[in-house]
Amino acid sequence: MAETPRRFRQEGKERWYYTLLMSTGLTFGTISALYGLSHGIVSREQYSFLVATVIASAVVHTLIASFAFLPFLYQVHRRISAK
């Protein structure tokens, strides 16, 4: 998954930032949970738990990306905005 950002971004931190944001699995996780619900594989309670877990994992990836791999231009913009 790091190939796409590598083609457009030069800095290593930016590549990891975008890779982490794209690898959250929100689409696949919610669609597969919905498939399980609509085909009777999981109950409504299990579906709710699965969707909450998918969303929580996306939040974790986003937090890691924001704190550890925030691109340089965003950091500069934050510093300028804070002044």
Contacts in CASP RR format, 6 or more apart in sequence:
PFRMAT RR
TARGET T0000
AUTHOR 0000-0000-0000
METHOD contacts of the structure
MODEL  1
MAETPRRFRQEGKERWYYTLLMSTGLTFGTISALYGLSHGIVSREQYSFL
VATVIASAVVHTLIASFAFLPFLYQVHRRISAK
1 19 0 8 1.000
1 22 0 8 1.000
1 23 0 8 1.000
2 15 0 8 1.000
2 16 0 8 1.000
2 19 0 8 1.000
4 18 0 8 1.000
4 22 0 8 1.000
5 14 0 8 1.000
5 15 0 8 1.000
5 17 0 8 1.000
5 18 0 8 1.000
5 19 0 8 1.000
5 22 0 8 1.000
6 15 0 8 1.000
9 15 0 8 1.000
9 18 0 8 1.000
9 71 0 8 1.000
11 71 0 8 1.000
11 72 0 8 1.000
13 69 0 8 1.000
13 70 0 8 1.000
13 71 0 8 1.000
13 72 0 8 1.000
14 69 0 8 1.000
14 71 0 8 1.000
14 72 0 8 1.000
16 65 0 8 1.000
16 68 0 8 1.000
16 69 0 8 1.000
17 65 0 8 1.000
17 69 0 8 1.000
17 70 0 8 1.000
17 71 0 8 1.000
20 61 0 8 1.000
20 62 0 8 1.000
20 64 0 8 1.000
20 65 0 8 1.000
20 69 0 8 1.000
21 61 0 8 1.000
21 62 0 8 1.000
21 65 0 8 1.000
23 61 0 8 1.000
24 57 0 8 1.000
24 58 0 8 1.000
24 61 0 8 1.000
24 62 0 8 1.000
25 54 0 8 1.000
25 57 0 8 1.000
25 58 0 8 1.000
26 54 0 8 1.000
26 55 0 8 1.000
26 58 0 8 1.000
29 50 0 8 1.000
29 51 0 8 1.000
29 54 0 8 1.000
30 51 0 8 1.000
30 54 0 8 1.000
33 42 0 8 1.000
33 47 0 8 1.000
33 50 0 8 1.000
33 51 0 8 1.000
33 54 0 8 1.000
34 47 0 8 1.000
35 41 0 8 1.000
36 42 0 8 1.000
36 47 0 8 1.000
37 43 0 8 1.000
37 44 0 8 1.000
37 47 0 8 1.000
42 50 0 8 1.000
END
